[in-house]
Amino acid sequence: MSIGYVTLGAHDVEAALPFFDAVLGALDYERKDPFPGWAFYGPLGGEPCLGICRPYDGGDPRAGNGIMVALKAASKAQVDAVHAAALAAGGADEGGAGYRPPEATSGFYAAYFRDPVGNKLCVYLTD
């Protein structure tokens, strides 16, 4: 079994698109708009895996405590570029690009950030 897709809530999907276009574009994801008021992103030519939408119940979107979406990158340079794109597009830094733990020189290379709603995302690479 595998996860089919994940959705993140937004106050205004159209207003959220510049952030996600920049961040996910740096990860070589493309946007697809299958339904009015929804945007889905996925690898170029691949199946969408991350959706942006208003919450179904009509309430305010909010970040879940302990919930994070981690997106796999192709290179350390791509991790760096995605993190930079997130911050340039209005995201908040939650941990710059680097190995975890910080003293490591290989293994898990990651960067963490929050979107304008407060959803936490990670972009990572294992080498």
N, C-alpha and C positions, 0 to 999 in steps of 0.2 A: 504494500500500500504506500502511496505517496500523497503529499499535499497537492491539491489541485490549484488552489489560489488563496490569497490572503487579501482582505480589504482593509483600508484605512479610511476613517471618517474625515470629512472636510465640511466646514461651514458653507463653503461655496466652491463647488467642484471647478468651475471655470477659473476662479481666482487662484485655486491651488495648482492649476496646470503649469504655469511658468516654473514653479519650484520643482515639480516632479519631472517636467520635460528636461530641465537642466541637469538634475541629479541623475535620473535614470538614463538620459541621453549619454552622459559621461560613462555609463556602464554598458553602452551599446544596446539599450533597450529601446523599443519603439512603442508609440502609443497607438492604441486602437480604441475607437469609441463605438462599442456595440449597441448601447442603449442611450437614450437621452438622459443626461445628468450623471453619467458614469464614464470613467476613463479606465482602461486597462493597459498595462504595460507588460512587455515580455521581451526576451532576446530577439534580435532581428531575425525574422523568418520563423520564429518559434511560437509556441503557445503562450498567451498572456498568463501571468502568474500573480500580478499585484494590481488590485483594483482600488480606485479612489471614488468615493460616493458619499452622499449624505446618509446619516444613520437612518435605517428603516423605520425606527419608531418616531422620527421627526425631532428627537431631542438633540441637544448639543453634542457634537463629537468631542471626545476627550480621550486622552492617552490612558491606557491601562497600566497600572503599577506592576512592573515585572514583565510586561509584554514588550517584545522587540522583534522586528523583522530583520533578518540577516540575509544579505544578498552577496553571492559569490562573485568575485572579480577574476579577471584573467591574468592580472599582473599587479605588482606593487605600484607601478605608475598609475594604473587604473584606480586602485584604492585611493591614492593621493588625489587624483583628478576628481573622483566622485565626492570626496570630503570637501575639497575646495569649492566644487560646484554647489554643494549644499549650503555652505556658509555664504557664498556670494549671492545665492538666491533667497536668502532670508532665514536659513536654518540656524540652529544653535549648536555649538560645539559640545560634544559629550565625551571627547577623548580623541586626540589627533592620531594620525596614521603612525603606526609603529608596531613592533613585535610585542606580544603579550606572553609572558611577563616582560617588562621593559628591558631586563638584562639579557633576554634571549637574542640570538642572532639568526635564528631560523625557526620555522614552525608556523605559528599563527600570527599573521600580519593583518591588522585591522584598524578601522577608524569608525567612530561613533558620532552620531548627530541626531538632532530632533527636527522634524518638519515644523512649519509655522503653527500647527495645531498642538504640537507637543508629542506626537508619536515618535518613538525612538527607533532608529534604524542603525544598522551596522553594515559595512561593506568589508569583506575579508578575503584572504587568500591563505591557503596552507601550502607551504613548500617543503 
